[in-house]
Amino acid sequence: MKKQIFIVPFLFFILILLAFFYLLMTERNPSELPSNLLNKNVPKFEANSLIKNEKFISSEEFGNEIVLVNFFATWCKPCLEEHSYIKRFSSEKKIRIIGINYKDNKKATINWLNKLGNPYSDIPIDKDGRIAIEWGVYGIPETFLINSKGVIKYKHIGPVTEKIYKKINILVEKIE
Amino acid sequence: MIIKKIFIIFIFISQLLLSNSYSVEPDEILQNPKQELRARNISKNIRCMVCQNQSIDESDAPLAKDLRILIRNQIKDGKNDQEIYKFLTNRYGDFILLKPTFKLNTLALWLLPLLFVVVGIFIIFLHNKKSKKI
């Protein structure tokens, strides 16, 4: 009986080992940062617009169609890298894109967009990073896919690459 | 030789003191010391999401600074600590807390070490009893 008791911690250890093994084998990306906003409504916020004379009011902008929200700035190099893909979403896929201009200079942004092209339907200005916190942003660029009910369905941290561009397009087709 | 020893002790002590470096900038500090203390205590438990295992109180990252300012603004607005934690976890998840909360999906995290200790003590107890008999 007593000898059998000593088997208990051994079995316990095996069980934990199996649990770890299972977690290792299942498809997970350890570098993926968790997002708490997935499947939740877009955060409510108001901001001045860079390209329009009226205020950007989020509750009026989401919930009618699929929208991409892209946090960007002219000082951010990866934003420059992904800009061609953001333009492709707008020109090839006809997706409405809202670009949130993060801690940037107004003039520099206008010049940047004039030079590279403007894929954004509106550009709310996030002067102090407060809107980014509302969206749980870690660092720009970040891109969110919002469905036609105004719910966040996907979030990508970092620049949009060819792989991510394809992934988002598949997701758009799925949620359409 | 003695000078060398004193030098080593000096380096050791200075490292101990320096390890508690904080990144709060003068313009961030609240005028009310009680409110500032609350802000510091909350900041020490909030993870800097873009750093390696640092709290926002210790980090120079821009996001950490933004979060420190946000916490201080919320304190000034009369929010209590729980409301501030809830605001942050709603946006960044429990991952933002350096000390995980005690709830159903963190139960194993909190209770397993305790279970290991209890099982360990039990085994030692049985083993001792057995060896005494021999």
Boltz contact constraints between the chains, C-beta under 6 A:
constraints:
  - contact:
      token1: [A, 9]
      token2: [B, 119]
      max_distance: 6.0
  - contact:
      token1: [A, 34]
      token2: [B, 93]
      max_distance: 6.0
  - contact:
      token1: [A, 34]
      token2: [B, 95]
      max_distance: 6.0
  - contact:
      token1: [A, 36]
      token2: [B, 93]
      max_distance: 6.0
  - contact:
      token1: [A, 129]
      token2: [B, 66]
      max_distance: 6.0
  - contact:
      token1: [A, 136]
      token2: [B, 91]
      max_distance: 6.0
  - contact:
      token1: [A, 136]
      token2: [B, 92]
      max_distance: 6.0
  - contact:
      token1: [A, 138]
      token2: [B, 49]
      max_distance: 6.0
  - contact:
      token1: [A, 138]
      token2: [B, 50]
      max_distance: 6.0
  - contact:
      token1: [A, 139]
      token2: [B, 50]
      max_distance: 6.0
